């Protein structure tokens, strides 16, 4: 895999990114991603644990139905998405390779995911949840057409936390 940290100017465009089914190799890679603090709470458990306990994309049925990998032109994994179905809504979950965070890639990455969510369920609205302190992500989501619609506290593995629910407002 490319060492994105060595490629200071690496910034894939929307045309450089493709969504494909999440394979086990993608899932393993995501479990190895290490984010810097304070984003380290986004680390996934070890792949063996995810698979054994069938946690999220460790569950083969859930992985096939809800998860997708985002790859660049060289077929290298740069991110992933979850398209979680709720009645009338597709809730996006997403992650970008840690070395690509903070480089301005978020809005284009989000536009790709929005297109896929609309393809999968064109009648649904699209939303996502984001921790209220994660201003870097909030800015990217706003640039991609999301707006804060609600704020609430909900449980997380680290304890209760405050989240914004952001809803997609723009038309691609």
VENJOQUI-V363518 format. One record per residue. PHI is phi in whole degrees, 0 to 359 (none if undefined). PSI is psi in degrees with one decimal (* if undefined). Layout:
# VENJOQUI-V363518
PHI	PSI
PHI	PSI
This chain:
# VENJOQUI-V363518
none	147.5
297	141.2
271	92.2
301	-26.2
292	-24.9
279	-14.0
254	79.5
305	-35.2
261	8.4
294	117.4
211	93.0
295	141.2
271	172.5
304	-37.1
290	-20.6
274	-7.9
249	139.1
227	141.7
265	135.8
216	164.6
303	143.1
282	121.3
264	166.4
301	-38.3
299	-39.8
298	-46.2
301	-43.6
300	-45.2
299	-44.8
300	-39.0
295	-18.5
267	-10.8
297	136.3
237	113.5
267	148.0
286	155.4
297	141.6
270	4.8
280	-1.5
295	-13.1
291	-10.6
274	2.8
297	142.0
267	156.4
298	169.4
301	147.4
303	-42.0
302	-40.4
292	-45.4
303	-44.1
289	-46.2
299	-44.4
270	-0.5
52	48.6
275	125.6
43	-119.3
288	0.2
284	-15.8
271	115.4
300	-33.9
289	-46.6
297	-41.3
301	-45.7
292	-38.5
276	-33.7
242	-22.7
257	150.6
216	152.1
261	148.0
245	122.5
239	158.0
269	-173.9
300	-28.2
272	10.0
66	23.3
272	138.9
291	122.8
244	-13.6
184	-178.4
211	166.1
217	150.8
242	132.4
250	88.4
273	119.7
277	128.8
233	153.5
305	115.5
77	2.2
220	142.1
252	116.9
267	124.0
273	134.7
242	144.3
204	160.6
207	142.3
246	143.6
312	133.3
306	-35.7
288	-12.9
259	-7.1
291	143.2
78	13.4
253	8.7
83	12.8
278	-23.7
310	-51.2
300	-42.4
294	-40.9
301	-46.2
297	-41.1
300	-38.1
297	-44.0
293	-37.2
298	-45.8
302	-42.6
292	-40.2
298	-41.5
292	-34.7
295	-43.2
290	-38.0
211	77.1
299	-22.9
279	-14.3
276	150.5
280	167.5
234	131.4
220	175.9
205	162.3
247	143.2
216	138.3
300	136.4
298	-24.6
279	-10.8
275	70.2
296	-30.9
300	-47.8
292	-41.5
302	-44.0
299	-42.8
296	-42.2
295	-40.1
296	-40.8
294	-23.8
270	-1.1
108	11.5
266	150.5
226	146.1
291	126.1
247	-24.2
202	155.4
225	134.9
202	165.6
256	136.2
216	160.3
289	148.3
225	169.2
301	-23.6
266	1.5
116	-179.2
298	142.9
214	153.5
268	131.3
236	150.7
260	141.7
261	121.5
248	135.1
245	137.6
291	128.0
248	-28.6
271	160.6
257	132.8
295	*
